[in-house]
Amino acid sequence: MLDLALLGLLEEGPEHGYELRKRLRTQFGLLANVSFGSIYPALSRLETNGSVETVEGGSPVALAPPTGSLSGEWAAMRARRRAGTRGRRSRKVYRITTAGREFFLTLLSDSTADDARSFSLRLAFARHMPPEARLALLERRRAQLVQHLTEVVTADDPELDIYARSVAEHTAEGVEQDIAWLDRLIKAERAATDASAPPNRRKTRRSA
């Protein structure tokens, strides 16, 4: 899931590792606790398999003026070295490759991991999916929630006390709201797909 998130962010443009972590924490609640200890190994793995590459950028380090003393010159040289090291690290950015874009789309369309966590992440990047794949993602999630609703303990179960009953009601209401939300997304997706289809295909769909 982290690979998918990183590639999705890099698909929008090159980023520093620090900025990637910041965006992961702010944009995706499911990845709010991700650390540099997880991000950099993932980026290294993606770089090894050719999905991302590192590039250098940024401004050169400004040189300090001569001080007129030997000790001052040594201090200035040490400062330039430290600044140069920091500059090289800060200028290192990651960008997605052509192979990375293909891998990203493969992960995005993977239907073997349709749990709630991966669904939310895929939906965040759904604009990169073909319309039929996007619709299939929404419909699969809806079917899962409908199944889940049948498995929720009913609130009128005589074995439930008032507190357990309130939890069951809350769970069922949450699933029903998610289904209604998906219904709106599916309806909008179908309408957009129909609007972009050739006129002869629109007639066929309506008659069907």
Protein Blocks (a to p, Z undefined) as FASTA:
>chain_A
ZZmmmmmmmmnoccdfklmmmmmmmmmmklmmpcfklmmmmmmmmmmnopaccddedjdd
dddddehiaklmmmmmmmmmmmmmmmmmmmpccdddfklmmmmmmmmmmcklccfklmmm
mmmmmmmpcfklmmmmmmmmmmmmmmmmmmpccfklmkbcfklmmmmmmmmmmmmmmmmm
mmmmmmmmmmmmmmmpcfklmmmmmmZZ
